[in-house]
Every structure is written in structure tokens, then in C-alpha cells.
Amino acid sequence: MTNYSDVRIFLCTTPTDMHYSFDRLLGRTREIFEQDPLDGHLFLFVNRNRDRLKLLFWDQDGFCIFYKKPEADYPHFFLFTEIGEGANNLACRPGSAG
């Protein structure tokens, strides 16, 4: 079982093709981060425009990919990798409480 306090998050700042699936993302994980993807860490990859995100992680019995693509009609207040800005989440959307 993974001790979640030991989980690290790795962000690849080099643009990644969002067509990449498990095998290519696993390869980038080993190549760029020099990490074993089976260690339970989270590996984040962004596209060239930094408006799409893929998250790769090991879930005890297999790899999972989470893919985030904002809706076209949603105003982009913040890109995923902007520093010093608020988070791109529900609390930042117009009309949301918070």
C-alpha cells in the first residue's frame, strides 16, 4: 500500500504530445525524471500551449492516465503552469462561491 505522504509530484515542463498513451508516457517518465513509474509518484505532462494536462500514476494493479482539457467556451483565466496565480479550479470560475 502506498504511503501518500511519500508521494512526490513531477512536472515535465517540456511540451508533451497529448496523443501519447501509457508506453510513451512511461518512457518519458524514465527518461526525463529518471524515476521508476511503479514507485507510486504522480507524473504531470503538459502540451505546447500549456492548456492540456496528462497525469500518469500507478494504482496498485495498473497504470492510470487522467487527461484534463478545458471546455472551449470556458474562459481561460489561468494556464496550468502559471506561477503566482490562483488555481484553475471550480473556485475560480465566475459565479462560483468562494
C-alpha positions as CSV (number, residue, x, y, z in Angstrom):
1,M,0.0,0.0,0.0
2,T,1.3,3.5,-0.9
3,N,2.0,5.9,1.9
4,Y,0.5,9.0,0.5
5,S,2.8,11.3,2.5
6,D,5.7,9.8,0.5
7,V,4.1,10.5,-2.9
8,R,6.1,13.1,-5.0
9,I,4.7,15.1,-7.9
10,F,6.9,15.5,-11.0
11,L,6.0,18.2,-13.6
12,C,7.5,17.9,-17.1
13,T,7.9,21.4,-18.4
14,T,9.0,20.3,-21.8
15,P,5.9,20.1,-24.1
16,T,4.5,16.6,-24.5
17,D,2.4,15.3,-27.4
18,M,-1.1,14.7,-25.9
19,H,-1.5,11.7,-28.2
20,Y,1.0,9.8,-26.1
21,S,-0.5,7.0,-24.2
22,F,0.8,4.6,-21.5
23,D,4.0,3.3,-23.1
24,R,5.3,6.7,-24.4
25,L,4.5,8.4,-21.1
26,L,6.2,5.7,-19.2
27,G,9.3,6.1,-21.4
28,R,9.3,9.9,-20.8
29,T,9.0,9.3,-17.0
30,R,12.1,7.1,-17.0
31,E,14.0,9.4,-19.5
32,I,13.2,12.8,-18.1
33,F,12.7,12.2,-14.4
34,E,14.9,9.1,-14.0
35,Q,12.2,7.6,-11.8
36,D,10.5,4.2,-11.7
37,P,6.9,4.8,-12.5
38,L,5.9,1.9,-10.2
39,D,7.1,3.9,-7.1
40,G,3.6,5.5,-6.8
41,H,4.6,9.1,-7.7
42,L,2.5,11.4,-9.9
43,F,3.9,12.4,-13.2
44,L,2.4,15.5,-14.9
45,F,2.8,16.4,-18.6
46,V,1.6,19.5,-20.4
47,N,1.1,20.3,-24.1
48,R,2.9,23.1,-26.0
49,N,0.1,25.6,-25.3
50,R,0.0,24.6,-21.6
51,D,-3.8,24.3,-21.7
52,R,-4.0,20.5,-21.5
53,L,-2.6,18.1,-18.9
54,K,-2.0,14.4,-18.6
55,L,-1.3,12.8,-15.2
56,L,0.2,9.3,-15.1
57,F,0.2,7.2,-12.0
58,W,0.4,3.6,-10.7
59,D,-2.7,2.5,-9.0
60,Q,-1.7,-0.7,-7.2
61,D,-2.7,-3.0,-10.1
62,G,-2.1,-0.9,-13.2
63,F,-1.3,2.5,-14.7
64,C,-3.9,5.3,-14.9
65,I,-4.0,8.3,-17.1
66,F,-6.0,11.4,-16.2
67,Y,-6.5,13.8,-19.0
68,K,-7.6,17.4,-18.5
69,K,-8.8,19.6,-21.4
70,P,-10.8,22.7,-20.6
71,E,-14.0,23.3,-22.5
72,A,-13.8,25.7,-25.5
73,D,-16.5,28.0,-24.1
74,Y,-14.8,28.2,-20.7
75,P,-12.7,31.4,-20.3
76,H,-9.1,30.5,-19.5
77,F,-8.2,32.7,-16.5
78,F,-5.1,30.7,-15.7
79,L,-3.0,28.2,-17.6
80,F,-1.9,25.1,-15.8
81,T,1.7,26.2,-15.2
82,E,1.4,29.9,-14.5
83,I,3.3,30.8,-11.4
84,G,1.9,33.2,-8.8
85,E,-1.7,33.0,-10.0
86,G,-4.7,31.3,-8.5
87,A,-5.5,27.6,-9.1
88,N,-7.5,26.7,-12.2
89,N,-10.4,25.0,-10.3
90,L,-14.1,25.4,-9.6
91,A,-13.5,28.1,-7.1
92,C,-12.0,30.4,-9.8
93,R,-15.0,30.1,-12.2
94,P,-17.3,33.1,-12.5
95,G,-20.4,32.7,-10.3
96,S,-18.8,30.1,-8.0
97,A,-19.0,30.5,-4.3
98,G,-15.6,31.0,-2.8
